[in-house]
Amino acid sequence: MPTTLATTRRSFLKRSALLAGLPTILPASVLGRDGHTAPSNRVVVGGIGLGPRGRRVLSSFLERKDVQFVSICDAQTDRAEIIRRIANRHYGNEDCTMHREMDEVLLRDDIDAVLICTGDRWHAPASIRAARAGKDVYCEKPCSMTIIESVELEEAFTAHNRVFQAGTQRRNIRNFRFACKLASEGALGNLQAVHAGIVSLGPYVDPHPEQPLPDPAVADWDLWLGPAAMRPYNRHYLQGRWRGHEGLSASYQLPEWGTHTLDLCQWAASADGTAPVEYEPDGDTIHARYASGVRLVLRTAGFNNEGDWLDLGTCPVRFEGDEGWVETGDTGKMAVSRDDLLDDESHDTVFGNDAGRHVDEFIECVKSRQQPISNAKITRHGHVACHAAAIAWKLGRKLTFDPVSEMFIGDEEANTMRSAERRVPYDV
């Protein structure tokens, strides 16, 4: 039986009282008075692999008075030390612990949830381990490396009844939400096509040249690689230059934006529980089609009414119906076919990469046990579509896909690309 949030906190407080000998008269901060949040209402959070993006997301956790960040795990000691100092400076204490192995965080009974911001290769295995340990998870995207990992991720969170929020925070940004509402609720007429902005695709880049291994006490190269195949060490990998490398970066870079923009297209097309049934590459563009007949176009340019998509910002989307269209992106700006489509809810001054509202929703769902807007089921289907599109691009041919079995029809080579081997002992 999974450990519940309430029993976890009660057992933690009981052990704390026995070990530390709590005084009979407790301070107001412990009781939840004077603006403080009582421990029984606080969500205790640990972190796994928090680099630059992780620190930005962590700041949204730290802003909440009902969150206590208590532990960080990282294969790189200096990065863990940065997070430890940030947390301790924020709380004015030295309580945040630092670990090398993630199990030292996941097996703590007092921790309710974990923030996972490793590189792509670790997202699904770390999240699955966390679910099995009874933890709720906020995980940065892309949340999986393959179609099969997308399935395994969702199945783990369903089986263990845990809360999962993918870092597809644009679902909680007002302009994106408004655009999806116009598409899904008929304001554009019958929906014809949805367009997702993606970065240019390309083959995996050559490995960095070999350098001497660092002291394992400073950076554990084997642990950093985790489920990825062993390769010669180079410090550039640890400095963020792992993107575009086979086994480290997901699906030829397509999920870098695609897990955001294709995810929004799924929402706009009322297709959160499925995936397109056809994928056909054409250079940097991939044309897909849902069983409903709605077309999905993954493309790198031509946004803002065929103008400069940079006016909309990164991660642009376009939704077209037979009575109008709408486009938007990270700047919060919107382009529409007619002015009456817009209202006071349509624009947003929050840039699209801001995770604040997304984190807020996650914490509230940890408390209520409701599923958030980017839950594991929604993440599964959106990521499956991303990986399927990338496979079609890689093979350079049209593929037919069954979104029920999540297999390609009549193409064995494509089906072998649905999964990838994970290195022992870092598998799940």
N, C-alpha and C positions, 0 to 999 in steps of 0.2 A: 504494500500500500504506500503511495507516495507521501512524503512528509508534507504537511500543509504549512502555509505561511504562518498561521496562528500557533501551531504546535512548535514550529521552529523557534519562534520568538520566545514563547513561554519557557521552553527548555533552556534557551540561551540565558534568559534572565535568572532562572533558578540556579544554573551552574555559576553564573557570575556572583550571585548572592552567597553561595556556599564558599567559593574560592576567595572572594575578596572581602567577605564579611561586611555587607552593606550596613550602614548605620540605620537606627530605628527611624530617625527623621531624615527623609530624603530631600535633596534640593529641588527647587521648583522646576529646573530643567529636566529632571528625571520624571517628574509627575506630569509634565506637559503644560505647566503654567508659565506666565510671563512671556508668552510668544514662542515658547519652545514646543517641540513635538515630542510626545511621550514615546519611549522605546517601543511600546506595543503597537504604535501606529506608524512606525518608521520602517522604511524599506532599506535593508542593508545590502550594499552592492560591492562587488569585487570587479577587478578589471583583468583582462587577458590581452596582452600585446597592444598597448596603447601608444601609438606613435603620434605624428602631427595631427592627423584626422581624429584619432582617438582622444587627444587632449581637447580638441574643440567640442566633441560630443560630451566628454566628461564635464566640461564647464556647465553644460545644461543640467546635468545631474546634480552638480554641486550647488547650483542656484536654488534648489528645492530644499526647504527646511525639513521635509519629511523623508529625506534621503541621507544616509550615512555611508560614505565610501570608505572602506576599511582595509582593502588589500589589493595588491597589484602583482601580477605574474608576467615575466617577460624573459625571453632567451638572452636579451641584452641588458646587462646590469645598469648601464648608464641611463637607459630609457626607463627602467623600473624606478631608478632613484629620482628621476625627474617627476614622475607621477607621485611617488611617496612624498616628496617635498611639497608639491602642489596641494595634495590633500591635507597634509599636516599644517601647512601655512593657512589653509582655508579654515580648518577647525581649531587652530591654536593649540594643537597637542602633538604627540608623537605616536599616535595610535595606529596609523596605517602601516601594515606589514608588507614586506617585500619577499617574493618567492621566485624560484626558477621554474618549478614544475607546476602545471595548471591544476593538477589534482590537489595540491596544497591549498588552493583556493576553493575548488569544487567540493571538497570533503568537509569544509567548515560548516557546522550546523547553524551558525548564526547568520550566514550569508543567504539572502533570498534570491538575488538576481546577479547576473554578470553582464558586463559590457565587453564585447569581443570586437576588437579592431585590428586583428592581425592582417597579414597578407591573404590573398584569395585562397591559397592552398589549405590554410588552417580553419577557415570559417565554418565549413560544414562539420568536420570532425570535432572541433572544439565545442560547437553548439550541441551536437548529438551527445557528447560526453556530459555536457552541462545538464541537458534534459534528463539523462539517466541518473544524474546525481541529485535530481529534484530541484534544479534551479530554473528560474525564468531567464530569458535571454534577449538582449538587444544586440543585434549583430550587424556590422557594416556589410555593405554589398560589394561585389557579387557574393551571395551567400553559398554558392556551390560552384564546383569546377565542371560538373557534367550533368546530364539529364538524370542519371541514376542517383547522384548525390542530392539532387533536388528532391527526389522521391524519398530517399532515406531520411533527409532532414525533416520533412513534414510528418513522416510516419513516426519518428521518434517523439516529436512534440505532441502528436495525437495520442500515442500510446501512454505517455507519461503525464498527460494532462497539464502541460506547462504552457506558459505564456511566451510567445515569440513575436518580436518586432524586428523586421528587416529594416536596414537603414535607408529605405526608400522614402525619405522624409518629404518629398514633394507631394505626397498624398495629404499632407497636413499644411501645405502652403496654399493660401487663398486663391491666387489666380489659377493655379493648376486645378484645384478643386472645382472652381467655377466653370472652367472650360470643359471638364469632364461632365459636370452637371448639364451644361447645354447640350452636349452630345447624347448623353444617356437618357435624358428626359424629353427629347423630341423637339427642343427649341431650334434645331438645325434641320428639322424635317426628318425624313428617313435617312439614317446614317449610311453613307456610301463608302467612306475610306477614313482610315486613321493613319497618321504619319508620325514616325518616331525619329528624332535626331540621333545619329550615332557618330562616333569618331571613325576616321578612315581605317579600314581593315588591312591587314598585311600578315605575311608569314611571321613565325616566331623569329626573333633576332638571335644572332650568334652569342654564345656564352661569353661572359667576361673572362679575361685571362686569369690563370691560377696565381694566387698569392699565398704566402705562408699562413697557416691557420692561426687565429688569435688564441690567447689564453682562454680556456673554457670558462674561467671565473669571470671573464669580461664579456665574452659572447660565445654561447654554445651553438656552434655551426650545425651539428647534427640535430639538435632540438629545433633550431630556427627553421631548417628545411622541413622537419616533421614528416608529413605523408608524401612529400615530393621526393623524386629520385635523387640519390646522392650525386653531387657534382663538385668540381673543384671550388674552393672558397675564393671569393673576391669581396673586398669590403663594400664595393658599390651595391651589391645585393642588399646588404644591411642598411644602406643609406637611402633606400627607396627605389633604387634602379633595378628592381626585379620585374617591373611591368614589361610585357612583351616577350618574356622568356617562357619557354615551354615547361609545363608542370608547375609554374609559379603564378602565371597570369591566366585568367580564365578565357577560353574560347576566342583567341585571336583578337582580343581587345573589344569585341562587340559588347560584352556586358558592362564595360566601363561606363558608358552612358545608357546602353540599352536596358539595363536592369531598372533604370529610372524611367526612361521614356516609353519603352515597350510596356512596362508595368502600367503607365498612365493610359496607354492605348487600350490595354486589356480592360481597364476600369471604364473608359469612355464607351467601349463597344459592348459593355455588359458581358464580358467574356472572362471574368475572374476565375471561373471554374473549368476553363478549357484552354486550348491553344489552337493556333491556325492548323489547317489540314493540308496546306500546300506551301512550299517555299521555293522560290526561283531567283537565283542571283543574276545580277546584271551589273558587272563592274563593282563599284562601291555600294550599289543599291541592291536591296533584297526585297522582292515582291512576295507577299504571302496572302493567304485568303482563309477566312474563318468559314466554318460550315454554314453560318448564317448568310454568307455572301459578302459580308463586309471585307474590304481589302485592307491589308496592313502593308505599309511601305516604310522600310528602314532606310534612311538616306542621310547624307552628310551636308546637303546644301539645298538652296531654293526656298528657304522659309521666308516668312514675312511677305506674303503675297509675291513670291518669286524675287524678292529683294535680298538685302543683306541680313542673314539670320542673326548676326551679332547684335542687331538692334533689340532682338528679343532676349538675348543672352544665351548661355550654354543650356544644353538639354532642352531644345525646343520641341514642341509637338504641334500638330495641325489636325483638326477634325473637320470632315466635310460631310454635309448632308445635302439633300436635294433642294433645301431651302436656305442654305447659308453655310458659312465656315467660320472657324475661330482658330487662332494661333496664339501661343504664349510661350514664355521661356523664363529663365532664371532672374531676369531683371524685374519681373513683375508686370511688364508691359503686355498689352494684348492687342492683336490685330483681328478685326472682324469684318464680315462682309456687309454688315449694316449696323448702324449705331444703336438701334433699339435692343440689340442683344445684350448690351452692357448695363450694369447698374452699380450701386455703391459697393457691392460685394466682389466685384470683378477683379479689381487690382489689389496688389499687395506690395507693401514697402519692404517686406522681409525677403532677402535674397534666397534663391532656391536651395542653397546648400546649408541653410540654417536648420539645425536639428531640434531647436527648442521645443516646439509644439509637439513634435514626434516623440520626444523623450517624455514630455508631460503626459501624453496619452498612454505611453508604455507604463509609467509608474502608476497611473490611475487603474490600469488594467491588472497590474500585479496585485493591487489591493482588492479590486472587485472580482477578479478571476474571469472577467470578460476577455474576449479576444480583440486585439487592436486591429487597425485598418490595414496593416502590412503583416498579417499573421502568417503562420507557416503554410497554410493551404493556398493562400493567394500567392505567396512567394514561390511555392512549388510550380504553379502553372506558368507564371510570368518568366521564371528562370528556365523552365523547360523550353518555352518558346524561343528565348534568347539562344540557348545552346543549339536547338534544332536549326535556327536560321544560320548560325555560325557554321554548322556542319554542311549545310547546303552551299554556303559560300566557299568553304574549303574544297568541297568536291567539285564545285563548278557546274552543278546540274540541278534540275528541278527535282524536288523530293516530295513525296506524298506521306503524310503523317497521320497516325491514329491517336488522337488525344486521350482516348480511353485506356488503351494498352501502353501508350507513350512509346510506341515503336514506329519506325518507318516501314512503309508498305512496299515489299518487293525490292528492297535494297539492303543486302546483307552488309556491305561495306559501311553504309551509314549507321546501321545498327551496332556494329562493333565500336563505333565512336561515341556511343551513348554512355560509356563508362571508361574509367581509367584506373589502373592499379595504384593502390596506396602502399607506401613503404611500411613494413613491420618494424617496430611495434607501434607505429603512429596511425594505424588504421582504426576502424571502429568495430 
